[in-house]
Amino acid sequence: MTEIAIRTEGLGRSFGELRAVDGLTLEVPAGVIFGFLGPNGSGKTTTIRLLLGLLEPTAGQAWVLGHSVRQEAWAVRERAGALLEENGLYERLTAEENLEFYGRIYRLPKAERRARIRELLEHFGLWERRAEVVRTWSRGMRQKLALARALLHRPRILFLDEPTAGLDPVAAASLHEDLLSMVKGEGVTVFLTTHNLAEAEKLCALVGVIRQGRLLAVGTPEELQARGQGTEVQVVGSGFTSELLAALEARPEVLEVASSDGGNALRIRLQRGAPMAPLVAQMVQAGAAIEEVYKRRASLEETFLQLVEEKEG
């Protein structure tokens, strides 16, 4: 039976008339990176604060690693690591001094503390620069150190609130690799909020989409992509006349037809599950010369936008 790291039932939090989180029911299995996606103000950060017991729910209940966030918030925080809006670093201290400070707060024995600090700094490629004052570092290096801080006490679950926001592509890609190796090596569960849909598609085994405090969908990236409206087909060739385009658009399974590449390519959007073979036959019979036909799956970003637009509608 799969171990569940996070379970919520009707979880809610209101601020006056505003329902920041509204009836959230969710399960996150242990040992995966779970991506929590949503626009600004959708309730992502509030959800993390509820799961850490930093905010009291106004409705429902949640359990993290089997502990109630209402009755045992201390036990949740004891077993969790977190990297939220602020990185929690003291920029006048060195990297090693920062981790030493937090290791003492976590009451790690001296030998274990020193060994863990070296292990993490080496893992993140920071060991040779451990004596440098943190304020002199790049944002990407500081973010790696902040992740090491969150992992220092070997938490079983890690909450990350947009950890790559503001990082350049190279620094973000490096952090991605660190996250993936960490999950594999330490078996930690990661609850990740992000605006970067490509990031979620690369990292996450499971994703949830939230808007205006309500959960719209949960599934693997592939499952969510399969929910996208229709299938896009690219056709490369010649002889795509305006009459042929009109005939294709008139078919009931065709949602949209667009010409590109100077008339040498077509982009056809079909109803989900509609076969392409009858359209190819029709094009050939109309005199078109077809060189290539290939389907393109909707990206997670396109699926996310469709979900959000459906909710707005």
C-alpha positions in Angstrom: 0.0 0.0 0.0 1.4 3.4 -1.0 2.3 5.6 2.0 0.6 9.0 2.0 2.7 11.9 3.0 0.0 14.6 2.8 -3.8 14.2 3.1 -6.4 16.9 3.3 -10.2 16.7 3.6 -12.2 19.8 2.8 -9.3 22.0 4.0 -10.2 25.7 4.0 -8.9 29.1 5.1 -10.8 32.4 4.9 -9.6 35.9 5.5 -12.9 37.8 6.1 -14.9 37.4 2.9 -11.9 36.0 0.9 -11.7 32.2 0.7 -8.0 31.7 0.1 -8.2 27.9 0.2 -11.7 26.4 -0.4 -12.5 22.8 0.3 -9.1 21.3 -0.6 -9.2 17.5 -0.7 -5.9 16.0 -1.8 -3.5 13.1 -1.3 0.2 13.2 -2.0 2.1 9.9 -1.9 5.4 9.8 -0.1 8.7 10.0 -2.0 7.6 12.1 -5.0 7.9 15.7 -6.1 4.4 17.1 -6.1 3.9 20.3 -8.1 1.2 22.7 -6.9 0.4 25.0 -9.8 -1.8 28.1 -9.9 -1.8 31.8 -10.8 -0.8 34.5 -8.4 -3.3 34.7 -5.5 -4.7 31.2 -6.2 -3.9 29.9 -2.6 -0.6 28.0 -3.1 1.3 29.8 -0.4 -1.6 29.7 2.0 -1.9 26.0 1.5 1.8 25.5 2.5 1.3 27.6 5.6 -1.8 25.5 6.5 0.2 22.3 6.0 3.0 23.5 8.2 0.6 24.6 10.9 1.6 28.2 10.6 -2.1 29.1 9.8 -5.1 27.6 11.5 -7.7 26.2 9.1 -11.1 27.7 9.2 -12.6 24.5 7.7 -11.6 20.9 7.2 -8.5 19.0 8.3 -5.1 18.0 7.0 -2.5 15.4 8.0 1.2 15.6 7.2 3.2 12.4 7.8 0.3 11.2 9.7 0.2 14.2 12.1 -2.8 16.5 12.3 -1.9 20.1 11.5 -4.6 21.2 14.0 -3.5 19.1 17.0 0.2 18.3 16.2 1.6 21.2 14.2 4.8 21.0 16.2 5.3 17.4 15.1 4.8 18.4 11.5 7.3 21.2 11.6 9.8 19.0 13.5 9.8 16.5 10.6 9.5 19.1 7.7 11.9 21.4 5.9 10.7 24.6 4.3 12.0 27.2 1.8 9.4 29.8 1.6 9.5 33.5 0.4 12.6 34.3 2.4 15.7 32.1 2.2 16.3 32.3 6.0 20.0 33.0 5.6 22.1 35.4 7.6 24.1 37.2 4.9 26.8 38.5 7.2 27.7 35.0 8.1 29.6 32.5 6.0 27.9 29.5 4.4 29.4 27.2 7.0 28.4 29.5 9.9 24.8 29.6 8.6 24.5 25.9 8.6 26.3 25.6 12.0 23.7 28.0 13.5 20.8 26.1 12.2 22.3 22.8 13.1 22.5 24.0 16.7 18.9 25.1 16.6 17.9 21.6 15.4 20.0 20.2 18.3 22.1 18.0 16.1 25.1 16.5 18.0 28.4 18.1 17.1 29.9 15.2 15.1 26.6 14.6 13.2 26.2 18.3 12.6 29.7 18.8 11.1 29.3 15.7 8.9 25.9 16.7 7.6 27.1 20.3 6.9 30.0 18.9 4.8 27.8 16.4 3.1 25.3 19.0 2.0 27.8 21.6 0.9 29.7 19.1 -1.1 26.4 17.9 -2.7 25.5 21.4 -3.8 29.0 22.2 -4.9 29.6 24.8 -2.2 32.2 23.1 0.0 35.2 25.0 -1.4 33.4 28.3 -0.8 32.2 27.5 2.7 34.2 30.3 4.4 32.8 33.0 2.1 30.3 35.6 3.5 26.9 34.8 1.9 26.1 38.3 0.9 28.8 38.1 -1.8 27.2 35.1 -3.4 24.9 35.0 -6.5 21.2 34.4 -6.0 21.6 30.9 -7.3 24.3 30.0 -4.8 22.3 31.5 -2.0 19.3 29.5 -3.0 21.3 26.3 -3.0 22.5 27.1 0.5 19.0 27.8 1.6 18.0 24.4 0.3 20.9 22.9 2.3 19.5 24.7 5.3 16.1 23.2 4.8 17.6 19.7 4.5 20.0 19.9 7.4 18.0 17.9 9.9 17.1 15.2 7.3 13.4 16.1 7.0 11.0 13.5 5.6 9.1 16.2 3.7 10.2 19.5 2.1 8.0 22.4 1.2 9.4 24.7 -1.5 7.5 27.9 -2.5 8.7 28.9 -6.0 12.4 28.0 -5.3 13.7 29.0 -8.7 11.8 32.4 -9.0 14.3 35.0 -10.1 17.1 32.5 -11.0 18.7 32.5 -14.4 18.1 29.4 -16.6 21.5 27.9 -15.7 21.0 28.3 -12.0 17.5 27.0 -12.2 18.6 23.9 -14.2 21.3 23.2 -11.6 18.8 23.5 -8.8 16.5 21.1 -10.7 19.2 18.5 -10.8 19.9 18.9 -7.1 16.2 18.4 -6.3 15.9 15.2 -8.4 19.1 13.7 -6.9 17.9 14.6 -3.4 14.6 12.9 -3.8 16.3 9.8 -5.2 19.1 9.8 -2.6 17.2 10.7 0.5 13.7 9.6 -0.3 12.2 13.0 0.8 8.8 14.0 -0.4 8.7 17.5 -2.0 5.7 19.8 -2.1 6.6 22.4 -4.8 4.8 25.5 -5.8 5.9 27.1 -9.1 4.8 29.4 -11.9 7.2 27.6 -14.2 5.1 25.0 -16.1 8.2 23.6 -17.9 9.8 23.1 -14.5 6.8 21.2 -13.2 6.7 19.0 -16.3 10.3 18.1 -15.9 10.4 17.6 -12.1 7.0 16.4 -10.9 5.6 12.9 -10.7 2.3 14.4 -9.8 0.7 17.8 -10.2 -2.3 19.7 -8.9 -3.8 22.8 -10.4 -5.5 25.4 -8.1 -7.3 28.6 -8.9 -9.1 30.9 -6.5 -8.5 28.5 -3.7 -10.2 25.5 -5.4 -8.5 22.4 -6.7 -9.2 22.0 -10.5 -7.3 18.8 -11.3 -4.8 16.4 -10.0 -2.8 13.8 -11.9 0.5 13.0 -13.5 1.7 15.6 -16.1 0.8 13.0 -18.8 -2.7 12.6 -17.4 -3.4 16.3 -17.3 -2.0 16.7 -20.8 -4.4 14.0 -22.0 -7.3 16.2 -20.7 -6.3 19.0 -23.1 -8.9 20.0 -25.6 -8.2 18.2 -28.8 -5.1 16.9 -30.6 -2.9 19.1 -32.7 -1.6 17.7 -36.0 1.1 19.2 -38.2 1.0 18.4 -41.9 3.9 19.4 -44.2 3.6 19.3 -48.0 2.2 21.4 -50.8 -1.1 22.0 -52.7 -3.0 23.2 -49.6 -5.5 25.3 -51.4 -8.0 27.6 -49.8 -10.8 25.3 -51.0 -9.1 22.3 -49.3 -8.7 24.3 -46.0 -12.4 25.2 -46.1 -13.4 21.6 -46.8 -11.3 20.4 -43.8 -12.7 23.1 -41.5 -16.2 21.9 -42.4 -15.6 18.4 -41.0 -17.3 17.9 -37.6 -14.1 16.5 -35.9 -12.0 19.5 -36.9 -11.8 22.4 -34.4 -9.3 24.6 -36.3 -7.2 24.7 -39.4 -4.3 27.1 -40.0 -1.8 27.5 -42.7 1.9 28.3 -42.1 5.4 28.3 -43.7 4.2 30.1 -46.7 1.4 27.6 -47.3 3.6 24.6 -47.1 2.3 23.4 -43.7 -1.0 23.0 -41.9 -1.8 23.0 -38.3 -5.0 21.0 -37.6 -6.7 20.8 -34.2 -9.0 17.8 -33.9 -11.5 16.7 -31.3 -9.9 14.4 -28.8 -9.6 10.9 -30.1 -10.5 11.8 -33.7 -8.6 9.8 -36.3 -6.3 11.6 -38.8 -6.4 9.0 -41.6 -9.7 10.2 -43.2 -8.3 13.8 -43.4 -5.1 12.6 -45.0 -7.1 10.7 -47.6 -9.3 13.7 -48.3 -6.2 15.9 -48.8 -4.5 13.4 -51.2 -7.8 13.1 -53.2 -7.9 16.9 -53.4 -4.4 16.9 -55.0 -2.3 17.8 -52.0 1.2 16.3 -51.8 1.9 15.3 -48.2 5.5 14.8 -47.0 5.0 14.5 -43.2 2.2 14.1 -40.7 2.8 14.1 -36.9 0.8 14.7 -33.8 1.9 17.1 -31.1 0.7 16.5 -27.5 -0.5 19.6 -25.7 2.2 20.9 -23.2 1.5 21.1 -19.5 1.4 24.9 -19.9 -1.3 24.7 -22.6 -3.3 22.3 -20.5 -2.9 24.5 -17.4 -4.2 27.5 -19.3 -7.2 25.5 -20.6 -8.1 24.5 -17.1 -7.8 28.0 -15.7 -9.8 29.4 -18.7 -12.6 26.8 -18.2 -12.8 27.8 -14.5 -13.0 31.5 -15.5 -15.8 30.7 -18.0 
